[in-house]
Amino acid sequence: MTFIEFKKLLLDAEISLPKFSNLIKVSEKNIQAYKKKGEVPNTIAVIATCFASMQKADIEYRPIIEALDLQAKVKKGAGFAKKEKSSTKESDVS
């Protein structure tokens, strides 16, 4: 699905991109990155399509998704550890 088609589905679902990203607990920055690629991943396309279909059928999808109590992923990575190690090595060398 193209990013433009995705944005049209969000309009059909009557939800903005920031509210969509907050609802599904995915960084808005990550979703905006798909704009550069020109298309969105299948999972995001399916979610947007379901939201638009549910809105058209007068089904309130927001409470259903909120009830899932989704959690945003927290950045954990080697990048932070590498910075600590490199600063430790510098102090060892001095």
N, C-alpha and C positions, 0 to 999 in steps of 0.2 A: 504494500500500500504506500502510495506517495505521501509525503508530508502534507501536501495541499489537501489530499483526500481526508487525511487524518484530522486536519483543522476543520474541514467541513463537517465531519462527524461530531466534533466537539460542539460546533454551533447547533447541530441537530439535537445533541444531548443537553443543550442549554447549560454548558459549563465552560469556564475559561481554562486556558492552559495552566495557569498557576493553581487554580482550584482542583483541576484534574490531577496534577502532579502531587498536590497535598493529599488528596483523597486516596490515591493508590500508593502513597509513600515512596515516590520516586522523585529524585531531585529534578527540579525544573530545568536546571542546567543540562542534565543528561538528556532530557526530552528535547530541549532546544538544539542539542548537538545533532539530532536526527535531521534537522532542517538542512544542515550542510551536506549530509549524506543523500538527502533527497527522498528517503523512505524510512518508515518506522519498522521496528521488529514485529514479527507476527503476533507476539503476546500483547503488545501495546495496541496493535490494530484490532485484535479480537476484543479487548476491553472497551475501546472506543466504540466499536460497532455494537456491542451489547448495550452500552450506556445509551446510545442513540436509539436503538430499537426499544429499549425499556421506556425511554422518555416518550417515544411515539405511542406506546401502548398505555400511557398514563401510569406507569409503575415507578414508584419512587425508589431509585437505585441507591441514592446516597446513604440512607439509614442501613440498607443491607450491607454495603461496603464498610461503613463505620463500625457495624457490629462485629466485623471480622477482627477488629483491633490489630490491624496491620502495624508493623514496626518498620521504621526506616532503617536501612543498613547504616552501621557506623563504620567510618573508615578505619581500618586496621591494616597496617602494611609494614613491609620491610623498610620502606622509605624513612619512617620515623626511627627505627632501630639503627639504620645505617648512619643517620645524622649523629646519633648518640655515640656510636662506635668511632666515627671519624673524629669527633671532638675529644674523645678519650685518647685516641692515638696521638693527636696533636699535643695533648698535655703530657703524654708519656715521653714524647720526643724532646720537649723543652728542657 
